């Protein structure tokens, strides 16, 4: 599935969860939506250019500082822009 299809399915599941009758039904929709959100997250993240996915920059042998480009996560979320 493409990212666009995943986002559409994610929004549909959240709408279904909002309109659901019972607690179990709501939770099942939210769990399905969480799985789809994790797939979207995996497809849109790329390694940080400055730290190569490590999350910190070596300043010397004794010191390391947090990469401020990715805020220590090691990856960046790329938003797909429509032209």
PyMOL commands that set and color helices and strands:
alter all, ss='L'
color gray80, all
select helices_A, chain A and resi 3-19+23-44
alter helices_A, ss='H'
color red, helices_A
select strands_A, chain A and resi 45-47+56-58+64-66+75-77
alter strands_A, ss='S'
color yellow, strands_A
deselect
rebuild
show_as cartoon
